[in-house]
Amino acid sequence: MIVLKESIDVNQTMASVFKYTSDFKNIQEWDPGVISSVKKQLGNPRVGSIYDLTLKFGPFRPKMTYVISEYSPYSKVILNGKGESFKATDTIAFVQTPVGTRIDYRADIQFSGLSNRMEYFFAPALKRSGKKAILGLKETLNHGSRFARKNTWFSSGSNIVDYMADHTFFFGMLMFSKLGYLMSRRFWAKNDEILYGKKVVITGGTSGIGRAAAIKLAEKKADLTIIARNEQKAVTVCQAIIAQTGNSHVDFLLADLGVMADIKQVAKHLIDRKKRIDVLINNAGALFNDRTETSEGFERTFATDLLGVFYLTQRLKDSFSKSGARIINVSSGGMYTQKIDVKDLQNTQQPYDGTKAYARAKRAIVILTELWAQQMSRAKVAVNAMHPGWVDTPGIETALPGFHSLVHSILRTPEQGADTIVWLAASKEAGKWSGKFWLDRRPHETIVFPKTTESEKERQALWVKLNRLTARF
Ligand SMILES: NC(=O)c1ccc[n+]([C@@H]2O[C@H](COP(=O)([O-])OP(=O)(O)OC[C@H]3O[C@@H](n4cnc5c(N)ncnc54)[C@H](OP(=O)(O)O)[C@@H]3O)[C@@H](O)[C@H]2O)c1
């Protein structure tokens, strides 16, 4: 349970303060975390009055409902709130003072499925958001609603770290964790479409998310090829998938996807073997904490997470099926923190930071997704990017051991992380979309921080550079 307690003094009478504050249709005027609040009944607030709220959590728009459970004019109101993964009780007490009214605001918040340790971890960011809301209430009551809205976290100049802590990190944490998956899946229809006869290619199917996706795709009867770099692992995984699913149409091809010469060769073998491709899943990727270069002289993050994805997709361009092929690019929520730097794609101009390099490559993948979606729309190829959430895989454990041990209990399983990949590959609904960025079967904004927006010129420059760098192979 997280308890937020704040008190403010305002220069208004108890009656007017009570009337304004207790009617939660006004909350959007003073709480910057609320986009809208709709009162479900006409007339004055009373016990049983219901408010449907849309909240703003970074790129997400979760819903919650408040019901008034105690209404004692002009001294107290209690509202019980319920979101998809949390409950809140807001107790607001009003006391007359010589100059106006004091409001004592207390919120008791309980997240379902969150350990004590994680609550402790989230509490500071949540308390900061609560403080901003109650200060917004104070400003609104003393100066009117326009003042409070202007003074939100976004326009008050609060720095990016604050914004991250309050919005992206905290809320991202929830949505990217298994809670986000469990919350979202309540709204899903069954994904029972099969992929019988569909030629599906997945990179990085030997571990983590890719392996879980490969099993599901084989269960859906896809004709599946895994592109892997480690032959022994590939043999073992293919044998296991065939044994588990009974689908014998599972094979592999070998390539190091950070090496362009390998990619050129594997693309040729794929086209020779498959003739046409219905689904390409660019899943392989990694975060490297130290800067190293491939045998071809490319910085490894750039080569594996961006240039290789670009080159493989471009090499296969003419072999995508003419009847609704799909490309799925596995990006990451980390990309929200970074803008591309076209002048420094290979991370040479600043001290190397693996997380930043990874996020930039994943940002570029989202841009490529949008560019390909436009270019391939006439060929009826749907191109989408997705974020699997934060998933307990060997990759994350190796790259971010501290993060892994801290949040281990709320990470998704590989199957949960793979769900949207499989849905994008197989479902009829997903086939209607192209150029989007998905998390848990829902399209999401690609920009959270305005400063991470690239210009059209930078998008074109990215395209030209990737083409130039791969032209010699
Ligand atoms: N886990 C998360 O929380 C998370 C979050 C956001 C995005 N992602 C993305 O999800 C994707 C899968 O990651 P994961 O967490 O499942 O990691 P993982 O367990 O390390 O699996 C990565 C897969 O990619 C393969 N791979 C890596 N580099 C390769 C290369 N140069 N050539 C060929 N194959 C290569 C690996 O092959 P080996 O088996 O030979 O190592 C493995 O099959 C990645 O794109 C990652 O960036 C993951």
The ligand as an SDF file (V2000), in Angstrom:
LIG
                    3D

 48 52  0  0  0  0  0  0  0  0999 V2000
   14.0460   -8.8270  -23.0840 N   0  0  0  0  0  0  0  0  0  0  0  0
   13.5270   -7.6220  -23.0660 C   0  0  0  0  0  0  0  0  0  0  0  0
   13.0900   -7.1240  -22.0310 O   0  0  0  0  0  0  0  0  0  0  0  0
   13.4590   -6.8120  -24.3320 C   0  0  0  0  0  0  0  0  0  0  0  0
   12.8690   -5.5380  -24.2550 C   0  0  0  0  0  0  0  0  0  0  0  0
   12.7600   -4.7830  -25.4090 C   0  0  0  0  0  0  0  0  0  0  0  0
   13.2090   -5.3020  -26.6120 C   0  0  0  0  0  0  0  0  0  0  0  0
   13.7920   -6.5290  -26.6430 N   0  0  0  0  0  0  0  0  0  0  0  0
   14.2470   -7.0300  -27.9470 C   0  0  0  0  0  0  0  0  0  0  0  0
   13.7240   -8.3190  -28.1540 O   0  0  0  0  0  0  0  0  0  0  0  0
   14.5860   -9.0480  -29.0340 C   0  0  0  0  0  0  0  0  0  0  0  0
   14.8990  -10.4020  -28.4340 C   0  0  0  0  0  0  0  0  0  0  0  0
   15.6390  -10.1990  -27.2390 O   0  0  0  0  0  0  0  0  0  0  0  0
   15.6900  -11.2390  -26.0350 P   0  0  0  0  0  0  0  0  0  0  0  0
   15.4710  -10.4690  -24.8070 O   0  0  0  0  0  0  0  0  0  0  0  0
   14.8380  -12.4070  -26.3410 O   0  0  0  0  0  0  0  0  0  0  0  0
   17.2460  -11.5880  -26.0550 O   0  0  0  0  0  0  0  0  0  0  0  0
   18.0150  -12.9980  -26.0950 P   0  0  0  0  0  0  0  0  0  0  0  0
   17.4320  -13.9450  -25.1300 O   0  0  0  0  0  0  0  0  0  0  0  0
   19.4520  -12.6360  -25.9470 O   0  0  0  0  0  0  0  0  0  0  0  0
   17.7590  -13.4930  -27.5720 O   0  0  0  0  0  0  0  0  0  0  0  0
   18.3340  -12.7940  -28.6410 C   0  0  0  0  0  0  0  0  0  0  0  0
   18.3220  -13.6660  -29.8700 C   0  0  0  0  0  0  0  0  0  0  0  0
   18.9700  -12.9320  -30.9270 O   0  0  0  0  0  0  0  0  0  0  0  0
   20.0500  -13.7230  -31.4220 C   0  0  0  0  0  0  0  0  0  0  0  0
   21.1310  -12.8600  -31.8590 N   0  0  0  0  0  0  0  0  0  0  0  0
   21.7100  -11.8450  -31.1900 C   0  0  0  0  0  0  0  0  0  0  0  0
   22.6910  -11.3210  -31.9140 N   0  0  0  0  0  0  0  0  0  0  0  0
   22.7470  -12.0190  -33.0710 C   0  0  0  0  0  0  0  0  0  0  0  0
   23.5580  -11.9560  -34.2180 C   0  0  0  0  0  0  0  0  0  0  0  0
   24.5580  -11.0830  -34.3440 N   0  0  0  0  0  0  0  0  0  0  0  0
   23.3280  -12.8300  -35.2130 N   0  0  0  0  0  0  0  0  0  0  0  0
   22.3520  -13.7510  -35.1200 C   0  0  0  0  0  0  0  0  0  0  0  0
   21.5470  -13.8670  -34.0450 N   0  0  0  0  0  0  0  0  0  0  0  0
   21.7470  -13.0130  -33.0330 C   0  0  0  0  0  0  0  0  0  0  0  0
   20.4680  -14.5860  -30.2500 C   0  0  0  0  0  0  0  0  0  0  0  0
   21.2050  -15.7020  -30.6880 O   0  0  0  0  0  0  0  0  0  0  0  0
   21.9990  -16.6520  -29.6490 P   0  0  0  0  0  0  0  0  0  0  0  0
   20.9900  -17.6110  -29.0960 O   0  0  0  0  0  0  0  0  0  0  0  0
   23.0230  -17.3060  -30.4990 O   0  0  0  0  0  0  0  0  0  0  0  0
   22.5720  -15.7570  -28.6000 O   0  0  0  0  0  0  0  0  0  0  0  0
   19.1170  -14.9460  -29.6840 C   0  0  0  0  0  0  0  0  0  0  0  0
   18.5120  -15.9700  -30.4410 O   0  0  0  0  0  0  0  0  0  0  0  0
   15.8140   -8.1650  -29.2440 C   0  0  0  0  0  0  0  0  0  0  0  0
   15.6880   -7.4500  -30.4410 O   0  0  0  0  0  0  0  0  0  0  0  0
   15.7530   -7.2090  -28.0750 C   0  0  0  0  0  0  0  0  0  0  0  0
   16.4060   -6.0040  -28.3560 O   0  0  0  0  0  0  0  0  0  0  0  0
   13.9240   -7.3010  -25.5380 C   0  0  0  0  0  0  0  0  0  0  0  0
  1  2  1  0
  2  3  2  0
  2  4  1  0
  4  5  1  0
  4 48  2  0
  5  6  2  0
  6  7  1  0
  7  8  2  0
  8  9  1  0
  8 48  1  0
  9 10  1  0
  9 46  1  0
 10 11  1  0
 11 12  1  0
 11 44  1  0
 12 13  1  0
 13 14  1  0
 14 15  2  0
 14 16  1  0
 14 17  1  0
 17 18  1  0
 18 19  2  0
 18 20  1  0
 18 21  1  0
 21 22  1  0
 22 23  1  0
 23 24  1  0
 23 42  1  0
 24 25  1  0
 25 26  1  0
 25 36  1  0
 26 27  1  0
 26 35  1  0
 27 28  2  0
 28 29  1  0
 29 30  1  0
 29 35  2  0
 30 31  1  0
 30 32  2  0
 32 33  1  0
 33 34  2  0
 34 35  1  0
 36 37  1  0
 36 42  1  0
 37 38  1  0
 38 39  2  0
 38 40  1  0
 38 41  1  0
 42 43  1  0
 44 45  1  0
 44 46  1  0
 46 47  1  0
M  CHG  2   8   1  16  -1
M  END
$$$$
